[in-house]
Structures are given as C-alpha cells and as structure tokens.
Amino acid sequence: MADEAGETNTAVEDGEAKQAEEPEVLGDATDSEASGDGRGQKEKPVAESSWSAPILSLARKATETISSGVSYGAALRHPSTGSTAILPAKDSMSIERSNLLSMMKLSIKVLIQSSLSLGRTLDSDYPPLQQFFVVLEHCLKHGLKAKKTFIGQNKSIWGPLELVEKLCPESSDIATSARDLPGLKTGLGRARAWLHLALMQKKVADYMKVLLDHKDLLSEFYDPGALMMEEEGTVIVGMLVGLNVIDANLCIKGEDLDSQVAVIDFSLYLKDPASSETPKDDAKMTAILDQKHYIEELNRHLSGTVTDLQAKMDSLEKTNSKLVEELTAATDRINSLRDEQEQLKKENESILQSSQKKEEATLLDSQVELETYKQTRQGLDEMYNVVWKQYKEEKRIRQELERELELQVGLKQEMEVAMRLLEKDTHEKQDTLAALRLQLDQVKTLNLQMFHKAQQSPFLSCVSRLGLENELRTEKEQRQSMQKALQREQDNSVELRTQLQQLQGLHAVIILCCICVYQRSKLKMEDFKEVNKALKGHAWLKDDEATHCKQCQKEFSISRRKHHCRNCGDIYCNSCSSNELALPSYPRPVRVCDVCHSLLLQRSSSTGS
C-alpha cells in the first residue's frame, strides 16, 4: 500500500507540474461563495440547512489542504526561485493520506466536470465513475486491520460499512440488498455493491459522516493512523457532498464485483497544458458550481419534503390498508349477519307455524276439555247436591243417636244406682236373716232346755211345751215370710242383673252404631272433599310445560307420547297411565296414572269393608 501511495503521489506531482496555472474548481467555487459574488448570492437561498454548513466548511478546508499540497510540490520542482525551504520529515502514513486525499480530490473534480459537460445520467460503464469507486475503495482500505481466518489474513471494507446499518436505520434497505444480491460471495463484492447503491441514493457523504462521528467503533477496524481515523477522512466527506449533483443509474446485477481489480488509471488526471481550460471556461465552471450548490440545497429541502410526504403517504397507506381490512371484516360481518338474519327469519317462520299449529291444537283441546269440564261440573253439581242431602240426613241421624245415647247413658247411670241400692238392701237383709237364724238357734237351745225341764215336771212340761210350740210356730211363720221376702229380693236382683246386662249390650250396640255412623259420615265427608276438590279442579298441566314423564322421568318424543291423568291432571307416558277407572266426574271409565289407580282402589276397598 505504501508503494501504491508513493506512485500516486509522484503522478499527482507530475500532473500538477503540467497544470501549474490550472484553476482549482472547488477552490474557486468556495472562494466565490466566501467573497460574496452578487450572482451567487442571488441564486443561492438565504438560509442553509443546519447540517450542510459544517460539511461545506470541511470542503473549504479540503481545498486549502490540496492547494497547500500543490504549492509544496511546486516548491520541490522549482528550486531556482531562490527560496530555500526546510521541509519537515513526514511518516509514511501521513504521506499516504495526503496522496489519497489528492487523488480523491482529482477523481471527484473530473467526475463532476465530465458529468456536467455531458449533461446526462451516468451508468456503470462510465470511466471517471469507475475510477472514483477505485479511489474511494483505496481510501477505505487505508490502515484497515487484517482479520485472521482459517484461510489466512483478510482485509475487507464490508465490516465498517455494516456499522452504518446500526447507526443509521435508513441504510438498512441497501445493506439488505447488498447481502441478498445473487452472485456475490465475498465481503469486498458486497461493499462495492453497497457503495454503488449509496451513490444512487445520493447519501454517500451522509453515511460516511455517520461513520466518522463514531470513531470509537471504527477503531475496531482501522489502525490509529488510518485515513478514516484522521482529519483527511472528514475532508473527503466534505468533498463527497458535491456528488449529490450527479444522477447515477447503475446496474449491479450481473456484474462481477468480487473479482474486479482496483487499479487507478492516472491518464484521466494527467492533462496536456495546450488543452487546458481557458479563464472563460473557469468562470463558466464557477457559475455552474454555484448553481450546483443552490440546486443541491434546494434538492435537500425537496428531499426532506419528499421524505416527510413519503412518511405521511406510508402512514396513510397503512391507515388505508387497515381501513380496507376493517371494511373487509365489516363486510364479511355484515354478510354473515345477513345470513344469520335470513336463517333466523326462516327459523322464526317455522317456529311461528309450529306455534300456530300447537296453538290450534291446544285451542281444540281446551275446547274439548271445557266441554268435558262443563259436563263434569254439571254431574258434580248434582252429585254434590245428593251428597249434601245425604250429609244432612246422616247428620240428623247422628244427632238423634247422640241424644238416644245420652238417654241410655242416663238410664245406665240410674240402673247402676238402683243396683247399688239393691245390693245394699240385699246385704242388709242377709245380715238380718243371719241374726234371725242365730236367734232361732238360741231359741232351739232354750226349747231343748225347757223340754228337758218339762220332762222332769209333767205339768210344767205341758205348759212349756205349748208355749214353745206356739213360739216355734211363730218363728216358722216369720222364717217362711222372711224366706219369701228373700226369694223375692233374689228374683228382683236377678231381674235387675238381667236388665243391666241387656242395658250393657244395648249400650255396646249403640256405641257401635255411633261408630258406624261416624265412619260413614267421615267417608261421606272425604267423598265430599274429593268432589269439592274435583269441582275446584286440579292444576291441569299444559303440554308444553312437561318434557319428561312425572313417574319414570323419561323424555317425551314422537314414539313416547304425552297423556293426562284425569284424576290429578299431571302428564305421564303411556306405560305409566295405562289404567282406567270410573271417576265421579266422568260418566265412563277414563285414563288414570298408576299412583291414582292404586290410591283409588285402596280407598274403594276400605269403603267397602
């Protein structure tokens, strides 16, 4: 690299010796701007953008550096001027930077002059443009660190250029395009493609400025004395701003960017003094450069406006796409809602028809049931009247029996009192009879004593014997009368006991009759309650209120139909309501459920018993 830089420096010095009087285009343009030329001031806008001013100052500095380099070369070639200059010693890195800076200045100058003189869009086959990319590649390679790989050491400028994507998100498109280009296998080829795309975007200076603002990141790729790490890099960025006036239309696909040889052709920069430009051409070039700067500023403002409009257009496109998606979703939703509405209308019509049919069937059933209810009510009214009359008759009979029972109870109580009195009298008479018997025994004892005494004296015995016979006769008569009275009392007692037993049997019969009457009246009351309940009516369950059988809990279907129990009014299936019984409210046997059937049978059996 040092040899190439030395050859470049020699070629530049020779070219500058032939063109010692050649005016500096960029320097003149800068001087004309600094001196305040009236024409330039009228054509340029009053206010410059905030970021282009430092770049223009860097361009002026680069011009002054180049001019000083030319003066330094002229002093070396013309020692006869009488001035003795003491030149300071420079290291090889600074000389290389100076040579590359001079070559970049010449390549940019020739590229701008030739493009303005031709007045057309540049393509990839244009020689000055090719040489510009070669010089720019040499500048980027200066002081580049070599990376060690398995194959060997490799120097590639693709590494620093990849940093631009991280530092400036706007360059992600060209970085992605450079990576995705077919046929590019090396980092150098991708870096060349990236430079071509950046030139077409007119953002080479902007991207290079972003790199130079982050030299801490560049230190990973460049040595401390590299061009990109020193002030010469900043000067080159200022000169690259002038390339924004060029329109480049480069075709990258199909070109072999990996194997191109980066050789600088100095024939484009070494000119004959006879064919040098005249002062008139210099003035024309100065005017063109002034116009170029004005157009450049205007283009930057327009680019900013276009960028803003593009961002707004992108946001509007996104909003429009969202609205289109929402509109599509809303349209789909509306269509689905319409389909659902049509389906609901059909279902509503079918439900309405089925409900009308059910209503008609229910109306017919209700009419039949109303007629049946009227007939049943009439029969129940008649039965109610008959039962009510029977109830009154049974009530009257019960009252009479209760009164008779009360009389019988009173008679029983009187008979019990009489029996107690009779038993008391009998006991008293038995006590009297026992006392009489005792007296009779005593009399007999006395008679025996008197008889013995009489035997001893015949007269006294006759007299005593007569007295004793009289007394004995009297005692016998009293005894007979008392036995007759006792017999009468015993007969009366037996008769009273017989009457008492008859009264007890009659009392039991009366009690049984009362119990029977009570049971009959109770049954009549239950029948009356049932009739009254039938008159009031059970809750006749509607068809649509029952979905399962009340007894077996099976769901109703087409094969398992609904049936009403005529006694309780609930709905059962056919198997749970297959019995028929004669009810008081119906003239003929009707359908009843199993529960009511067993209950009615049990009640009828208890009534019969």
Buried (B, 14 or more C-beta within 10 A) or exposed (E): BEEBBBEBBEBBBBBBBEBEEBBBBBBBBBBBBEEEBEEBEEBBEEEEEEEBEEBBEBBBBBBBBBEEBBEBBBEEEEEEEEEEEEEEEEEEBEBBBBBBBBBBBBBBBBBBBBBBEEEEEBEBEBEBBBBBBBBBBBBBBBBBEEEEEEEEEEBBBBBBBBBBBEEBEBBEEBBEBBBEBEEBEBBBBBBBBBBBBBBBBBBBBBBBBBBBEEEEEBBEBBEEBBBBBBBBBBBBBBBBBBBBBBEBEBEBEEBEBBEBEBEBEBEBBBBEEEEBBEEEEBEEBBBBBBBBBBBBBEBBEEBEEEEEEEEEEEEEEEEEEEEEEEEEEEEEEEEEEEEEEEEEEEEEEEEEEEEEEEEEEBEEBEEEBEEBBEEBBEBBEEBBEEBEEBBEEBEEBBEEBEEEBEEBEEBBEEBEEEBEEBEEEBEEBEEEBEEBEEEBEEBEEEBEEBBEEBEEEEEEBEEBBEEBEEBBEEBEEEBEEBEEEBEEBEEEBEEBEEBBEEBEEEBEEBEEBBEEBEEBBEBBBEBBEBBEEBBEEBEBBEEEEBEEBBBEEEEBEEEBEBBBBBBBEBBBBEEBBBBEBEBBBBEEEBBBBBBBBEBBEEBEEEEEE
